[in-house]
Amino acid sequence: MRRDSDTPQPAGSSDVIRIVMNGVTGRMGYNQHLVRSVLAINDAGGVPLSGGRTVRLEPVLVGRSEARLRDIAERHGVKDWTTSLEDALETVRDGAGIYFDAQVTSARYPAVRKAIDAGAHVYAEKPSAASSAEAAGLAALADAAGIRHGVVQDKLFLPGIRKLRALIDGGFFGRILSVRGEFGYWVFEGDWRAPQRPSWNYRSADGGGITADMFPHWTYVLEGLFGPVETVIARSVTHIPHRWDERGARYDATADDAAYAIFDLAGGVIAQLNSSWCVRVHRGELLEFQVDGTEGSAVAGLRDCVAQHRGVSPRPVWNPDIPNETLFQAQWQPAPLDGEPGNAFRLQWEMFIRHVLDGAPFPHDLQAGARGVLVAELALRSSAEGRRLEVPAP
Ligand SMILES: NC(=O)c1ccc[n+]([C@@H]2O[C@H](COP(=O)([O-])OP(=O)(O)OC[C@H]3O[C@@H](n4cnc5c(N)ncnc54)[C@H](O)[C@@H]3O)[C@@H](O)[C@H]2O)c1
């Protein structure tokens, strides 16, 4: 393994935990996990632990391209990087550190499996594997190995969703009736404007598809806030049949780029979620959930959440014969946030570090990750078979 310097830690410095980071040349691995989480945590002095201790994070970058790893390491002053996963795992063997995986989904299983076999603690992007069988297999192996494990469930840590959760916890809604989620934006095809997402997302053989990508998110949001998913009916489609890749080459888009789904939740809540990379945005945010309950309603996005209580709900009257002068969106009140907004990925990283080193609770484990993969898989089957499917209880 390449090590640019072996500077000893000064006496009295904080504890250090090594984190092997695989996939840091990618969008998520670099922006959200390396720069905005791990390095930002170190810039702020580390993660505070119990007993007044603090731990700093020591990334070991691993990937396929030596040149790209060296470039990132030099730009950010990271000491260790390697193209050998095996060498990297030696540094975190038997609970000595954490293996983190933000590779393309199709590459996740074999790498995470090696990390579990080495006895490293494991943290992974969603989906935790390309199939529910593999995802459940990883969860079982990790439990059997006695390691600590987690899966990224960043949406739960967003300020908008935290505000929504506070309203639910405070009983604001009365009986919750329905959840309507709208996610999406136009992803350029790549012929005349560069696409904003990697091309593998649009090829099913490479683990792409919006259902596999987004339904793990919807599963933990719905189950974390409203209750277990009991059934799913979905229509997953490929609206745009051809796209152009990173090198400008035209390819067949074989994966679904939009999914329209309805979920029954335990307790009777109906959730309807549209996910699309083929929709132009006429919304406050790229993701919005509207929740309607007997006592009140709320609309939550990534950052904001507004609410309207039963007692102050205006009385809309249907009359298209006169111009509409009602500013409906102005009739809602902002919901407050307790605490700092923070970066959602970083907040979950800090929670996972406390789980590994302090034994703090961490419900977002590989079992929870596997459930999201299962729901996505059932949604795709529902679409292929044209029928509603039951989702086994968690
Ligand atoms: N939590 C979230 O909100 C969120 C958002 C987007 C993506 N993701 C997940 O993060 C993971 C990475 O997505 P991304 O958008 O960063 O992708 P990306 O294409 O930008 O990055 C992929 C990374 O995997 C590496 N890789 C390893 N084997 C590869 C192979 N055979 N082919 C191509 N790349 C390979 C690449 O070098 C790169 O570092 C995916 O599993 C995706 O589902 C999560």
The ligand as an SDF file (V2000), in Angstrom:
LIG
                    3D

 44 48  0  0  0  0  0  0  0  0999 V2000
  -27.5730    7.6490   -0.9480 N   0  0  0  0  0  0  0  0  0  0  0  0
  -27.8660    8.2690   -2.0640 C   0  0  0  0  0  0  0  0  0  0  0  0
  -28.6330    9.2280   -2.0850 O   0  0  0  0  0  0  0  0  0  0  0  0
  -27.2560    7.8180   -3.3630 C   0  0  0  0  0  0  0  0  0  0  0  0
  -27.3450    8.6550   -4.4820 C   0  0  0  0  0  0  0  0  0  0  0  0
  -26.7570    8.2150   -5.6820 C   0  0  0  0  0  0  0  0  0  0  0  0
  -26.1210    6.9880   -5.7390 C   0  0  0  0  0  0  0  0  0  0  0  0
  -26.0840    6.1980   -4.6260 N   0  0  0  0  0  0  0  0  0  0  0  0
  -25.4340    4.8780   -4.6850 C   0  0  0  0  0  0  0  0  0  0  0  0
  -24.0270    5.0710   -4.6260 O   0  0  0  0  0  0  0  0  0  0  0  0
  -23.3550    4.1160   -5.4500 C   0  0  0  0  0  0  0  0  0  0  0  0
  -22.4300    4.8620   -6.4240 C   0  0  0  0  0  0  0  0  0  0  0  0
  -23.1970    5.7280   -7.2420 O   0  0  0  0  0  0  0  0  0  0  0  0
  -22.5270    6.9840   -7.9820 P   0  0  0  0  0  0  0  0  0  0  0  0
  -23.6550    7.7750   -8.5230 O   0  0  0  0  0  0  0  0  0  0  0  0
  -21.5290    7.6080   -7.0890 O   0  0  0  0  0  0  0  0  0  0  0  0
  -21.7880    6.2450   -9.2010 O   0  0  0  0  0  0  0  0  0  0  0  0
  -20.4300    6.6430   -9.9630 P   0  0  0  0  0  0  0  0  0  0  0  0
  -20.5200    5.9620  -11.2690 O   0  0  0  0  0  0  0  0  0  0  0  0
  -20.2090    8.1090   -9.9230 O   0  0  0  0  0  0  0  0  0  0  0  0
  -19.2870    5.9760   -9.0650 O   0  0  0  0  0  0  0  0  0  0  0  0
  -19.0860    4.5820   -9.0620 C   0  0  0  0  0  0  0  0  0  0  0  0
  -17.8180    4.2080   -8.3360 C   0  0  0  0  0  0  0  0  0  0  0  0
  -17.6860    2.7670   -8.4060 O   0  0  0  0  0  0  0  0  0  0  0  0
  -16.4050    2.4590   -8.9670 C   0  0  0  0  0  0  0  0  0  0  0  0
  -16.4920    1.1680   -9.6720 N   0  0  0  0  0  0  0  0  0  0  0  0
  -16.0910   -0.0090   -9.1820 C   0  0  0  0  0  0  0  0  0  0  0  0
  -16.3030   -0.9900  -10.0450 N   0  0  0  0  0  0  0  0  0  0  0  0
  -16.8720   -0.4390  -11.1380 C   0  0  0  0  0  0  0  0  0  0  0  0
  -17.3200   -0.9540  -12.3690 C   0  0  0  0  0  0  0  0  0  0  0  0
  -17.2270   -2.2590  -12.6510 N   0  0  0  0  0  0  0  0  0  0  0  0
  -17.8650   -0.0890  -13.2540 N   0  0  0  0  0  0  0  0  0  0  0  0
  -17.9730    1.2250  -12.9750 C   0  0  0  0  0  0  0  0  0  0  0  0
  -17.5650    1.7710  -11.7960 N   0  0  0  0  0  0  0  0  0  0  0  0
  -17.0090    0.9450  -10.8920 C   0  0  0  0  0  0  0  0  0  0  0  0
  -16.0390    3.6590   -9.8270 C   0  0  0  0  0  0  0  0  0  0  0  0
  -14.6590    3.6910  -10.0410 O   0  0  0  0  0  0  0  0  0  0  0  0
  -16.5400    4.7910   -8.9460 C   0  0  0  0  0  0  0  0  0  0  0  0
  -15.6180    5.0720   -7.9230 O   0  0  0  0  0  0  0  0  0  0  0  0
  -24.4630    3.3150   -6.1410 C   0  0  0  0  0  0  0  0  0  0  0  0
  -24.6250    2.0750   -5.4670 O   0  0  0  0  0  0  0  0  0  0  0  0
  -25.6990    4.1480   -5.9750 C   0  0  0  0  0  0  0  0  0  0  0  0
  -26.8840    3.3670   -5.8640 O   0  0  0  0  0  0  0  0  0  0  0  0
  -26.6180    6.5950   -3.4580 C   0  0  0  0  0  0  0  0  0  0  0  0
  1  2  1  0
  2  3  2  0
  2  4  1  0
  4  5  1  0
  4 44  2  0
  5  6  2  0
  6  7  1  0
  7  8  2  0
  8  9  1  0
  8 44  1  0
  9 10  1  0
  9 42  1  0
 10 11  1  0
 11 12  1  0
 11 40  1  0
 12 13  1  0
 13 14  1  0
 14 15  2  0
 14 16  1  0
 14 17  1  0
 17 18  1  0
 18 19  2  0
 18 20  1  0
 18 21  1  0
 21 22  1  0
 22 23  1  0
 23 24  1  0
 23 38  1  0
 24 25  1  0
 25 26  1  0
 25 36  1  0
 26 27  1  0
 26 35  1  0
 27 28  2  0
 28 29  1  0
 29 30  1  0
 29 35  2  0
 30 31  1  0
 30 32  2  0
 32 33  1  0
 33 34  2  0
 34 35  1  0
 36 37  1  0
 36 38  1  0
 38 39  1  0
 40 41  1  0
 40 42  1  0
 42 43  1  0
M  CHG  2   8   1  16  -1
M  END
$$$$
